Amino acid sequence: MTSVVLRVKLIFPEKLIREPIIARLVKEHNVVPNIRRASVEGTEGWIICELSGTTDAIEESLKWLRELGISVDLLGDMVES
């Protein structure tokens, strides 16, 4: 399987900023995040990260994040590694 890397910005609503979303991303979706920048405030948090994994794993993880209510902004194209 081909591994790809996708840079994204994830914006978390207040109800999710204390949840272990990144840990679940790794464990349940087999995607490895490389956190480049992050900020958590009282009502919102955001992370800019590079997600590594198979194309299918990354696509499924992005769908799951959106279903949770996390805003996903794509910051670059997928790059094969």
Long-range contacts (C-beta under 8 A, 24 or more apart in sequence): 1-54, 2-54, 2-55, 2-80, 3-52, 3-53, 3-54, 3-80, 3-81, 4-52, 4-53, 4-54, 4-55, 4-58, 4-78, 4-79, 4-80, 4-81, 5-50, 5-51, 5-52, 5-78, 5-79, 5-81, 6-50, 6-51, 6-58, 6-74, 6-76, 6-77, 6-78, 6-79, 7-36, 7-48, 7-49, 7-50, 7-51, 7-74, 7-75, 7-76, 8-48, 8-49, 8-50, 8-51, 8-62, 8-72, 8-73, 8-74, 8-75, 9-46, 9-47, 9-48, 9-72, 9-73, 9-75, 10-46, 10-47, 10-48, 10-49, 10-65, 10-70, 10-71, 10-72, 10-73, 11-44, 11-45, 11-46, 11-70, 11-71, 11-73, 12-44, 12-45, 12-46, 12-47, 12-70, 13-44, 13-69, 13-70, 14-42, 14-43, 14-44, 15-69, 16-45, 16-68, 16-69, 16-70, 17-44, 17-45, 21-65, 21-68, 21-70, 22-47, 25-51, 25-61, 25-64, 25-65, 28-64, 29-53, 29-57, 29-60, 29-61, 29-64, 30-54, 30-57, 31-57, 31-58, 31-61, 48-75, 52-81
